[in-house]
Amino acid sequence: MLEYVLIGLLLVLLGIVGLQFTYMFYLERMDRERKKHVRYLERENRRLADSLTRAEGRLSDQATVLEQVYPEYALSEDEAWADVLDER
């Protein structure tokens, strides 16, 4: 009788170990997916930062051209915001 109890206990322990291994593999897979996603987000962040830098450069170039062509529109940023707020 004791042998059957020990065999049952052995099978239960094997089931628990199998479940733990399955969960461990799942956690490793999720860790790889998260690392891959973080690398993607870092690349996207770098791309967007470069795009923002180029856009800021274009805006400053356009502001310079506007100041040369229309000197009366050479307002400081505070004055421009005040005009925008007054219009609303």
C-alpha positions, 0 to 999 in steps of 0.5 A: 500500500505504501508503494502506491502512495509513494508512486502517487506522490511521485506523479504529483511531484512530477506534475508540479515540476512540469508546471514549474518548467512550463511557467519558467519557459513562459517567463523567459519568452515574455522577457525576450518579447519585452526586450525586443519591444524595448529595442523597437521603442528605442529605435523609434524614439531615436528616429522621432528625435532625429525627425524633431531635430530636422523639423526644428531646423526647418522652422528656424530657417523659415523664421529667419527667412520671414524676418528678412522678408517681413521685418514687421513680423519679427515678434518675440515669442511672448508677443506671438503667444499674446496675439494668439491668446488675444485672438481666442 
